[in-house]
């Protein structure tokens, strides 16, 4: 039979028979014993990929703080894990709701009749999306815009002023998921104070990758993610941090680079911070010959070979290259694609 052993840090195979080991010599002959039963595998040509597994966590992307635009006592706050969409309440301060609207520009001034700009257009786009008509989305705050604002304020239980300020609206890029409530109900907040930490609703895997392994992570690279329970999904590296973060001290000090991985619409469950395992590509050898690792044989004189099976059985010395996916790169005179080599019999 064949037995897997470790030689020089690599998994290889030696042949063993009852009464002694079969030792191969470089000329292809056996030093002692009889031939052991074996199955065969094919020498194939293609890309050989070596991977390394790292720990990550399943979470949500685009984490950011939401700042209070008004001062007063918080009279309502969402629960962690809640999803807030356009037109819904992020929190209430002094009985007045702060509404989520979509957009990339922060609320930095009071919007009223006579002002214009991209922030006005952003407001108009949201009013129209929420069903308030009679306005032209052109970035000009007109009387018609003010009338739509008053109608919206009435529906929200706000004073109908026709003006919108940061105490009424927060603009964010889309729907959000509440991660942390920093200003719970009953707490007094001041304008400009963090009230909530939110994230997008897009599922991502986050890895705090050791800084000395940052070459493993390349934006756009495909990876494999093992979820809790053992299911595996494909992902794509969407972001690699440009600044290393150092945590801990002394022997526990660790320097890492943040890596985010998009998993698209894969079914990943709803658990936040769930641990996962991420398989990153560490090396790729293109168009090489390879055999299963268990096809390697240790030579008595040192080095490795494979047992060619083509009507007879003979040893062919090989040079060993990269490992990956249970296969090993091999090269040597007389080795060719499609050739059959011996592997341990089941």
N, C-alpha and C positions, 0 to 999 in steps of 0.2 A: 504494500500500500504506500501512498504518499503521505507525508506529514509536513504541515506548515511549521516553519521555524523562523527565527529572526536572525539575520546576519547583517552586520554593519548597519543596523537600524532599519532594514528593509525586510518585508515579509517574503520569504522564498520557500521553496519546497525541496525536500530531499526524498529519495525513494528508499523505502524500508521493506525488507522481506523477512519472513521467519528465519531465524538463524543468522542474521547479519544484515548490514546495510548495503545497498547497492551504490557503489561509488562510481561515478562516470569519470572518464579521462577525456582529455581534449581531442583525442583521435576517435572518440565516439564509442570506445569499447567499455565493457563493464569490468571492474576489478574483481568482483565476487558476486555470488548469489544468482538468482534467476530473475527473469523479467517480471515486473509487477503488472497486474491488470490496470487498464486505464481507459478513459474516454478521450475524445478529441475535441479541439476547438480550432477555429480558423484564424489565421493571421490576417488582420484587416488593416486597411489604410483609411485614415481620416483624422479629424481633430481630436486631440486628447486634452481633456480639461481637468485640471487639479483644483480642488475646492477646499475652503476652510470654513468651519462653522463658528458663528459668533452669536452671542445672546442679544436679544432685542426685546421690545415690548410693543404690543398692539395698541394703538391709541388713535387720536384724531389730530390732523394737521392744522397749521395756521393758528397757533396758540397766541393769544394777546390779551392785554388788560382792557377793560372798559372803564373809562373815567367818568366820575359823576359830573354832570353839567349843571347841577343845581345843588344848593346847600339846604340841609334840613334833616329830619328824621326819616329813615327808610320805613315806609308803611307796607311794602310788599316786596319780596324778593323770590326769585325762582329757586327750585331745588337743583342741586348738582345733578347733572345728567339730563336735565330738561333741554329740549330743542326749541329755539325761538326763531320764527320766520318773519318775513316782511309784514309790517303793520301790527305786530304783536308787541307785548310789553316786556321790556328787559328788566325793569324794576320800577317801583313807585317811590317818589320822594315827596313827603308832606302831602300825600294823597293825590299827587299828580303823576300820571304814567309817563315813563320815558319810552318812546316807541322806536323799534328797530326799523330802519329803512336801508336799502341797498345802495352802495356807492363807494367809490374809492377816495373821495375827498372828505376830510373831517369837517365837523360843524364848527367853524372858527369865527362866525359872525352871525348877527341877527339878519334873517332874510325877510325883507319887507318890500312893499311896492316902491318901484324906482330903482332897485338894485338889479344887477345882471351878472352873469358869469356861469362857470361850469357847475358851481354848487347849486345855483338856482335851477339849472337844467336837471340836475340830479334830483332835486326835490320834485320838480314837475313830472319827471319820469315815474317816480314812486307814487305820486298822487294819481296819475293815470292808471298805473298798474293796480292800484287799490280801488279803482272804479269811480274816481272823481273826474267827471268830464267837464267840457266847456273851456278847456285850457289848451294853449298851443305850447308844445315842448320846444322852446327856442332859447332858453336861458335868460329871458326877460321877465322879471317879476311885475306883471301887470295887474290891473284891477280884477281880471278874470282869475289870475293865479290866487290873489288874495281871497276871492270868494270861495274858491275850492279849498283853500286852507281853513277858512272859517267853518265850512261844512265838515271838514275832517276834524277840527277841534271840537265841534259840537258832538260828533260821534264818539270822541275819546273822552268826553267829560272835562274838557279844558275850556278856559276862558276864550271866547271867540274874538281874538284880537286881529286875526289876519296876518300875524307875524309869527315866525318860527325861530326859536333859539335853541341853544345846546341843552337847556333844561327840558326840552320836549322831544328831541330827536337825536339818535345816534346813528351815524352812517357806518356800516360795515360791508365787507365784500359780498356777503350772502348770508344764508341761514347759519346759525351758530348753535353750538352745544355748550351748555354751562359746565365748566370744570370746577370752579371754586367760587363760592359766595363770600366776598371779603367784607361786605357791608350787609349783614343780615337784618331782618325786620327788627326795628327798635333802636338800631344804631344810628347815631348822627353822623352824617357825611358832609364834607366841605367840597365846594366846587374844585375840580381838578384832582380829587382823591380817587384811587382805584376802588371800584365798587364790585366788579366781577372779573373773573378770568374765564375767557371763552375760547373755544376752538371751532374750526370749521366742522362740517358734518362728513367730510371726506376721511375715510379710514386710511391710516398709514401705519407703517412699522417704523419705529425709531430705534436706532442703534447708537450707543455711545461707544464708538470704535476706538480702540487703543491707537494713540497717535502714531506709533511705530508701525501700524498696519494700515495706514490711510491709503497706501497704494492699492489696496484691495477694492476700494470703493471709487468707481468712476461713474459720473452722471450719465444716465441712459443705459447702464449695464443691466442685463437681466439677472435675476437672482431667484432662488427658491426659498420659500418661507414655510417652516413647519409650525402649524398652529397647535394650541392646546388640544389634546385628544389624538394627535398624530396625523391629521389631515395636512396635505401639502398644497400650497397655491403658488403661482408664479407672481413675481413682482418686478418692478423697474425702479432703479435708484433715481429719485427725483431731485434730491438736493444733498450736497456734501458741504458741510460747514467749512468756512474759510478761516476760522479762528479756533484754536485749541482751547479747551477748558481744563483747568487743573482743580481737582478736588482732593480732600484729605490732606494728611501731613505725614512726614516721616516715612516709615516703611509702607504706610497705607496710601501715600500720595499716588494719584493716578491722573494722567493727562490723556484726554480723549477728544475726538472730533465727532460732531453730531452728523448722523446720516439718516435721511428720511427715504423710505421706500414706498412707492405707490403700489397698491394691490388691486386697483380698478374696482370692478363690481364683484369681486370674489366674495363668497359667503364666509365671513369671519366672525360672526356673532356680534354681540353688543358690549362685551366686557371691555372696560378700559384698563390699561396698564397690564393686560394679560401677557405673561412671558411667552416668547416664541424663540425659535432657533432659525437663524438666517445663514444660508449657504452662499458664500461669496466666491467668485472665481479668483484663484490665486495665480494660476499659470495656464496658458493655452499653447499647445504645440500643434501647428497646422500641418495636415497631410502626412502624418507619420505612420509607420507600421507599428502595430501594437498587438499584444496577446493578453489573455487573462493573467493576473498576477500569479495564480496557482500553477501556471504553465512553466514558471521559472524553476530551474534546477541549480543547486549549488555544485560547482565543479570541485573535484578533489584538489586540483592545483590552485584553486581560487577563481573568482569570477563566476559567471552564470552562463547557462545554456538553455536550450529548449529541445525537447525530444520530438523530432520530425517523424510523422507516421504516414508513409506513402507506399504501403505494401510491406515494408520492413520498418524497423525502428532504429533510428540513428540520432546521435547527439549533434546539435549544431551550436557552437559557442556564439554568444550574442553580447553586444554592448547594451547596457541598460540606461534608459533616459528618464523622462518624467513619468510620474504615476498619476492616475486620476480615474475615478469611476470604476474602480476594481480592475483596471487594465494598466499595462506598463509599456512604455515605448521601447522598442527593440530595434537593433540594427546589426547587420553582419553579412558576410559573404555567403551567398547561396540562399538568403532569406528572401521570400517574395510573397506578395499579396495572394491570398487564397490557399496557401499552404496549410496543411493540418498539423497541429502539434498536440502532444499529450497533455491531459489534465487529469486530476484525481478522479477515479471512477466513483459513482455514487454508492 
